[in-house]
């Protein structure tokens, strides 16, 4: 749906590094683009919504369109 996250070791994770318990969502990529708290909250809501029904192709496509629209409002600095 266009939101990139990474699986990284988190403090006190009982699982081994190659099978972490969750994902870490870093904000530097978004804040560098100028996104603010409300934008981060929106991203979190989209992630939660997608996880609630991952088999809904229509919902995933809608979220992807919304993510693209958000990213178009905040271009990557230095990339034309």
KOLNU-875393 format. One record per residue: residue in one letter; residue number from 1; x, y, z of N, C-alpha, C in turn. Coordinates in steps of 0.05 Angstrom, whole numbers, plus 5000, padded with zeros to 4 digits. Example, Ala and Ser with C-alpha at 12.3 -4.5 7.8 and 13.67 -1.06 7.14 Angstrom:
% residues 2
PT,a,1,5264,4886,5156,5246,4910,5156,5264,4934,5156
PT,s,2,5257,4955,5142,5273,4979,5143,5258,5001,5157
This chain:
% residues 80
PT,x,1,5016,4976,5000,5000,5000,5000,5017,5025,5000
PT,x,2,5043,5021,4998,5061,5044,4995,5073,5055,5020
PT,x,3,5069,5042,5042,5082,5050,5068,5104,5030,5073
PT,x,4,5129,5040,5075,5151,5023,5080,5158,5022,5110
PT,x,5,5162,4998,5120,5171,4994,5148,5194,4975,5147
PT,x,6,5207,4971,5170,5229,4952,5171,5226,4934,5195
PT,x,7,5235,4910,5192,5236,4891,5214,5263,4894,5227
PT,x,8,5264,4904,5251,5290,4908,5265,5288,4897,5293
PT,x,9,5311,4891,5304,5312,4882,5331,5303,4906,5349
PT,x,10,5285,4900,5367,5276,4920,5386,5285,4912,5414
PT,x,11,5288,4931,5432,5298,4924,5459,5280,4903,5472
PT,x,12,5293,4884,5485,5280,4863,5501,5262,4845,5484
PT,x,13,5266,4844,5458,5250,4826,5442,5257,4797,5448
PT,x,14,5238,4781,5455,5245,4753,5461,5251,4736,5437
PT,x,15,5244,4746,5413,5250,4731,5389,5278,4737,5379
PT,x,16,5289,4718,5363,5316,4723,5351,5315,4745,5330
PT,x,17,5338,4757,5324,5339,4779,5305,5326,4774,5278
PT,x,18,5327,4750,5268,5316,4744,5242,5286,4739,5242
PT,x,19,5274,4739,5267,5245,4735,5270,5235,4754,5291
PT,x,20,5237,4780,5286,5229,4799,5307,5198,4798,5312
PT,x,21,5191,4808,5335,5162,4807,5343,5145,4828,5329
PT,x,22,5157,4848,5318,5141,4869,5306,5158,4885,5286
PT,x,23,5148,4908,5280,5161,4926,5261,5168,4952,5276
PT,x,24,5187,4965,5265,5195,4992,5276,5188,5012,5254
PT,x,25,5173,5031,5261,5166,5052,5242,5181,5077,5249
PT,x,26,5200,5084,5232,5216,5108,5237,5203,5132,5224
PT,x,27,5207,5154,5237,5195,5179,5227,5214,5197,5211
PT,x,28,5241,5192,5211,5258,5210,5197,5252,5214,5168
PT,x,29,5245,5193,5154,5239,5195,5125,5215,5213,5121
PT,x,30,5195,5212,5138,5171,5228,5135,5176,5257,5145
PT,x,31,5190,5260,5167,5194,5287,5177,5213,5303,5159
PT,x,32,5232,5289,5146,5250,5302,5127,5234,5314,5104
PT,x,33,5212,5301,5098,5194,5311,5076,5176,5334,5086
PT,x,34,5176,5339,5113,5160,5360,5124,5133,5351,5136
PT,x,35,5129,5325,5138,5105,5315,5150,5105,5322,5180
PT,x,36,5081,5326,5191,5077,5333,5219,5063,5311,5234
PT,x,37,5057,5316,5259,5044,5296,5276,5018,5286,5264
PT,x,38,5001,5303,5254,4975,5294,5242,4980,5275,5219
PT,x,39,5001,5280,5203,5007,5262,5181,5017,5235,5191
PT,x,40,5032,5234,5213,5041,5209,5225,5017,5193,5236
PT,x,41,4999,5208,5248,4975,5195,5259,4959,5182,5236
PT,x,42,4957,5197,5214,4942,5186,5190,4956,5161,5180
PT,x,43,4982,5161,5178,4997,5137,5170,4991,5113,5188
PT,x,44,4991,5119,5214,4985,5098,5234,4957,5087,5231
PT,x,45,4938,5104,5226,4911,5095,5221,4909,5078,5196
PT,x,46,4923,5085,5175,4922,5069,5151,4934,5042,5156
PT,x,47,4957,5041,5170,4969,5015,5176,4950,4997,5192
PT,x,48,4937,5009,5213,4918,4994,5229,4894,4985,5213
PT,x,49,4885,5002,5195,4862,4994,5178,4869,4971,5160
PT,x,50,4893,4972,5148,4902,4951,5130,4905,4925,5145
PT,x,51,4916,4926,5169,4920,4902,5185,4893,4890,5194
PT,x,52,4873,4906,5196,4847,4896,5206,4833,4878,5185
PT,x,53,4840,4882,5159,4828,4866,5138,4847,4865,5114
PT,x,54,4870,4850,5117,4890,4850,5097,4882,4838,5070
PT,x,55,4859,4824,5070,4850,4811,5045,4832,4829,5029
PT,x,56,4826,4853,5038,4808,4871,5024,4824,4887,5003
PT,x,57,4824,4877,4979,4839,4890,4957,4829,4919,4953
PT,x,58,4803,4923,4954,4792,4950,4950,4802,4970,4971
PT,x,59,4803,4961,4996,4813,4978,5018,4843,4984,5014
PT,x,60,4858,4964,5008,4887,4968,5004,4892,4987,4981
PT,x,61,4877,4985,4959,4880,5003,4936,4872,5031,4944
PT,x,62,4851,5035,4961,4843,5061,4970,4865,5074,4987
PT,x,63,4876,5058,5005,4897,5068,5023,4921,5075,5006
PT,x,64,4928,5059,4986,4951,5065,4969,4947,5091,4955
PT,x,65,4923,5097,4945,4918,5122,4932,4921,5145,4952
PT,x,66,4911,5141,4976,4914,5162,4997,4943,5167,5004
PT,x,67,4959,5145,5006,4987,5148,5012,5002,5164,4990
PT,x,68,4996,5157,4965,5008,5171,4942,5001,5201,4944
PT,x,69,4975,5207,4949,4967,5235,4951,4981,5250,4973
PT,x,70,4985,5236,4996,5000,5249,5018,5028,5254,5010
PT,x,71,5041,5234,4998,5069,5237,4990,5073,5259,4969
PT,x,72,5053,5262,4952,5055,5283,4931,5055,5311,4944
PT,x,73,5042,5313,4967,5041,5339,4982,5068,5345,4995
PT,x,74,5084,5324,4999,5110,5327,5013,5132,5314,4996
PT,x,75,5141,5327,4975,5162,5315,4959,5188,5311,4974
PT,x,76,5204,5291,4965,5230,5286,4978,5249,5309,4971
PT,x,77,5261,5321,4991,5279,5343,4985,5302,5334,4967
PT,x,78,5308,5351,4947,5330,5345,4929,5323,5327,4906
PT,x,79,5299,5317,4905,5290,5300,4882,5268,5315,4867
PT,x,80,5274,5321,4843,5254,5336,4827,5232,5318,4816
